[in-house]
């Protein structure tokens, strides 16, 4: 058993998957709304943890709009949510022995690798989102070495509020066209490990239940470019006969992203005795639902 658990970021894509999986397992949990716990206020999460004493804290919160992280007006919020808050959670959980799960990203890497990244590979983020997330995961493990940090990549799934995930953006564009045929133009890169949030949640909870610690990559198996992911999404939706997906050049000026950020899952397999399903299987389950 894990609970009672405190889920932060419970209205987000992965947060919803985590709460759904906790409910399926019959685990007790609380996922406070912003009105109940405003994560932008320093010290609020610590006070909640010290008052309620949950058995586990699952942090799926963060400032995840990658382009918006670059804006000067957002820098304070980015630093707080992606770095200072995780540090606060770790320092609150450590003395209580509260299990802590923190979610990080493949964007901590620079994309120069030619093989899937391992957890202990050198990190070198290219943009403020990746840099802030790296500061967060480093702060968590410095304050609480027994904490669990999972890295995910190109998340999609049901219930994302506000902004579309990439898969959903492709679906919306493909389904929104009413002509007999249409063309979607997308850039080819990056190559990553697109990951279905409902596949991450069970693995993350199993890792937490087994008291895994340190960094673990939790992504669907396989690697695919943005271009091929778009084509596969259109095909899974049954629109391949009407919608063509073509490549377009990279913009002359664009946000730096890792061209290759595939995450290796050998550690996950060692810890759980299994890997997540292949990305094609996950995409079919989501798009075909």
N, C-alpha and C positions, 0 to 999 in steps of 0.2 A: 504493500500500500504506500501511496505517496502523500495523500491528503491528511488533514485539510491543507489546501494549496491556495496561494494568492497568485492570481494571474494578472499581470500587468500588460496593457495593450490588448485586452480581451476583445475589443471591437475590430481589430485588424484582421488581416487574412490569416496569418498563422495563429494569432490569439484565438480566433473563432474555432480553428481546427483543434487547438489544444483543449479548449473548454468542451467541445463536442466529444473528444476522446475521453476526457475525464468523466463526463457524464455517462458515456457508454460503459465505462468501467465501474461506475457506482462510487467514484471518489468524491469526497467533499471538497468544494472549492468556492472561492469568492473571486469575482472579476469586477472590481469596482468601476463605476462610471467616472468620467472626469469630474462631475459634480461631487462625487463621494471622495475621490482622491485625485487631486490635480498634480500630475507628475511634473509639471513645469515649476512647481514650488519646491525649492531646495529643502530637504529635511522632512517633507511630508511622507514619503515612502518609508523612511527610517522610523518615524513615529508610529506609523501603521503597523509595521513589523514588530516593533518593541511592545506595542499595546496588544495586538492580536495573537502574536506568537504562532504563525502558521508553521506547519511542518516542512513546507516547501514554498519557494518563490519561483515563478516562471516568468521571466522578463522577455516578452515579445514586443515591447514598446520600442520606439525609436523614431528619429527623423529620417524617413526613407525616400523622400523625393530627391533623387540624386542631383539633378540640375539646380534645384532650389537651395541645396546645401552650399553652392558656390556664392550665393548672394550675400553681400555684406550684412544686410539687415537681418539675415537668418542665422548668422554665425553663433550668436550667443545661445539660441535655442538648439542649434545643432550640437554644440559642445555640451550643453547640459544633458540633452536627451540621449546622446550617443556615447558620451564619455563620463560626465560627472555623475549622472544617475546610476549607471551600472556600478561605479565605484562606491556610491552610497549604499546600494543594495548589498554589495559584497561585505562592506564593513559592518553593516547591520546584521547580516546573516551569520558571519563567521563566529562571533562569540556565543551565539545561540545554538550553533550546530545545525542551523536550518539549511536544508538542501536548496541549492540555487542553480537554476538553468538560465543561461543568458544566450541570446541569439545574435550571431555576427554574420559575416558575409564573405563571399568570394572576392569582393572588391578590395580586400587587403593585399591582393597580389597585383603585380604589374603586367602580367600577361605574356611574359617573354618565354615561358616554359614551352616545351614540346611534348610533355607528358602530363598526366593529371597531377595536380598539386597534392603533396602530402601535408599533413598537419604541421610538421616541423620545417617545412620549406621556408626560405627567406621571404619576408613580407616587404612590400614596397608599393603602397597604394599610390594611385595616380591623381586622385581628386579628393576634395574635402570629405565627401561621404566616406570613402574608404579610410582616410586618415583618422577621422573621428571614431569610426567603428573599431579601428585598431587600437586607439587609445582606450576605448571602452573595454575591449577584451583583455588588454594588458593590465588595466587597473583592477579588473575583477580577479584575475589570477594572482596578482601581486598581493591583494588584500585577503584572498581566500583561495589558496591553492586547491582545496577540495571541491571548488565550484566546477560546474560543467558548462563549457562554451561550445555551442554547435554553430558551424558555418553552413549556410544555405545559399542557394543560387537561383536567380530567375524564377522566383516563386509565382505560382498562380493557383487558382482554386476558387471555390464559391465564397461569396460574401465580402469581397473587397470593397470598402467604402471609398467614395470619392474618385480616385484615379484608377483607370483600368490597368491590370497587369498586361504584359505584352501579348499573351495568348488571347486575352479578352479584347484587346484593342484590334487585333487581327480579325477576330470573329465579328466584332461590331462593324468593322469596315466591310467585310465580305458579305455579311447578311444584310447590311444597310443599302446595298446597291440593288436596284430593281431592273436594270437592263438585262438583256439576254446574256450578255457577257461583259466582263469588266476586268481591269488589270489593277493589281496592287503592286506598288513598287516599294521595296524595302532594301535596306543595306544588308550586305552579306554577313559581316561580323557584328558582334563578337561570337566566339564559340564558347559554349558554357554547358552546364548541367541543369537544364530546366527541371524544376522540381515542383511536384504537386503537394500543396500544404497538408491535405489529409493523409498523405503517406509519411510526411515528416513527423506528425504528432505522435503516432504510436511508438515509433522508434525513439523519439526524444524522451517520452515517458518511461520506456523500458530502460533506457540508459540511466535516467535519474533513479529509477527504482533499484537498479543494480549498483548505485552509487559510483557510477563512472565519473571521472574528473578530468580536467584539462580540456583540450580542444579536440572535437570530433567532427568530421565532415558528414553531414546527413543530407544527401541528395539522391535523386533518382539516378539509376545507372545510365551510362552512355554519354555521348557528347554530340552536340549539334549546333550549327550556325543559326543566327537569327533568320536568315533566308530560308534554310531548310525547315526550321521550326514553323515558320509562317506557312510554307507549302504543306507540311504535315497537318497543321491545324485546319486549313481549308479542306484538305482531303478527308479528314476525320468528320468534318461537318457535312460531308456529302456535297460540297460545292465545287469540287475539282473540275467538273465539266463546264462550269460557268465562269469561275474566277481563276485568272492566271496570276501567278505571283512571280514577278521579275525582279532582278537585282537593280539597284541604283547606286551611283557613286556615293562615297562618303562625303558629307558636307565639307566645304573648304575649311570652315571653322566649326569645331564641335567639341563637346566635353570629352576629356580624356577618359577612356574606359579600357580595361584590360582586353586585348584582342583575343586572348585565350585564357579562360578561367575555370577550366574543367577541374572538379575536385575528386580526388581519389578516395575510395571508401574502404580500403583494406582494414583500417583501424575499426571502423564500424562493424565490419564482418567479424573481426576477432572478438569484439566485445559482446555482440549479440548473436553471433552464429548465422547471420543473414544480412543481406543487403536490401535496399529498397528496390522495387520493381524497375524495369527498364523505362526510360522516359517515354517511349512510344506507347507502352502499355498504359502508363498513367494518363497520357494525353487522350487516348481512346476512351478511357473511363470518364474523363471529365467532359470532353466535347460531345461524346455520344450519349451523355446522361440526359 
